[in-house]
Amino acid sequence: MPRNSTIEVKVHRRVLWVGGEAYPVQNIARAYTMALRPRRGLALAQFLRAVVLWTLLAAAAMVGSDYVDLDVDRRLIVAALCVVVLISAVQYLVRVLQRTYYALVIETAGTPRTALVSSDHGEVARIVHEVMKAIGDPNASFSQTITTNNHYGDKITQLGSQNIGKVAR
């Protein structure tokens, strides 16, 4: 889970400052907001796969204990099954209940950079608007302190609408 911090985002003298990182406004080709949504469908598929796997293993343990003549109480196997399914359910809930975060992405002549991440889409969208306004107006300046969930600086590699990953610095 990302940690919260406050960060100042400002444009001053044709430079966009995101905390301690500086982006000359004339080098910014594009700024946009990217939604970072939890993959809930994948989480459900993994949970269902885990439940099926644990159930099959428990059934195999019950059948195997009959063939090997182990004195294993079936209630112990069912209790173990319940515990691992409960753990899988908690993991599933943690993943499903994650919030959607929004990243401010700055594209320069080089590579796109995720400048900051916040759960407030409106704040990030306002910053994008102010950055784009500053590109067209040499006298533009603004300053805003926001609560972020993370401040990155990572490289985002994206071709068209297909995100193919990020490379951390």
C-alpha positions, 0 to 999 in steps of 0.5 A, spaced: 500 500 500 502 506 498 504 511 503 501 518 503 505 524 503 504 531 501 508 534 495 508 541 492 506 541 485 508 548 481 510 551 475 514 557 476 519 560 471 517 555 465 519 549 470 514 544 472 516 542 479 513 536 482 516 535 489 524 535 488 523 533 480 524 539 475 521 538 468 522 544 463 515 546 460 518 547 453 520 540 453 513 537 455 510 534 449 504 531 453 501 531 460 495 526 462 492 522 467 492 514 467 488 510 472 491 505 476 485 500 477 486 493 481 485 487 477 479 485 480 477 479 475 484 476 475 483 476 483 477 473 482 480 468 478 486 466 482 481 466 488 477 460 485 483 457 482 486 456 489 479 454 492 479 448 487 486 446 488 485 446 496 479 442 495 482 437 490 488 437 495 483 435 501 479 430 497 486 427 495 488 427 502 482 424 505 482 418 499 490 417 500 489 416 508 484 411 506 489 407 502 495 408 506 491 406 512 493 413 516 489 414 522 487 421 520 481 424 522 477 427 516 475 433 521 482 435 521 483 435 513 476 439 513 479 444 518 485 445 514 481 446 508 477 451 511 483 455 514 486 455 507 480 457 504 479 463 509 486 465 508 485 465 500 478 469 501 482 474 505 487 475 500 482 476 495 478 481 499 484 485 500 486 485 492 478 487 491 477 492 496 484 496 493 482 503 491 483 506 484 489 511 483 491 516 478 497 517 476 500 524 473 504 522 467 509 527 463 511 526 456 517 529 454 522 528 448 525 522 452 520 517 455 514 518 459 515 519 467 509 518 472 510 524 476 505 522 482 500 518 484 493 520 488 487 517 489 483 524 487 482 524 480 480 531 480 486 533 483 491 530 478 486 532 472 487 539 475 494 539 475 494 536 468 490 542 466 495 547 469 501 544 466 498 544 459 496 551 460 503 553 462 505 550 456 501 555 452 502 561 456 510 563 458 507 567 464 503 562 467 504 560 474 501 556 479 502 552 486 498 547 489 500 542 495 496 535 494 496 529 498 499 523 494 499 516 495 506 516 492 511 520 488 515 516 483 519 518 477 519 511 474 519 510 466 512 508 463 513 504 457 506 504 453 505 503 446 498 505 443 493 503 449 497 497 451 501 498 457 507 494 456 510 495 463 514 500 467 522 500 469 523 503 476 529 507 476 
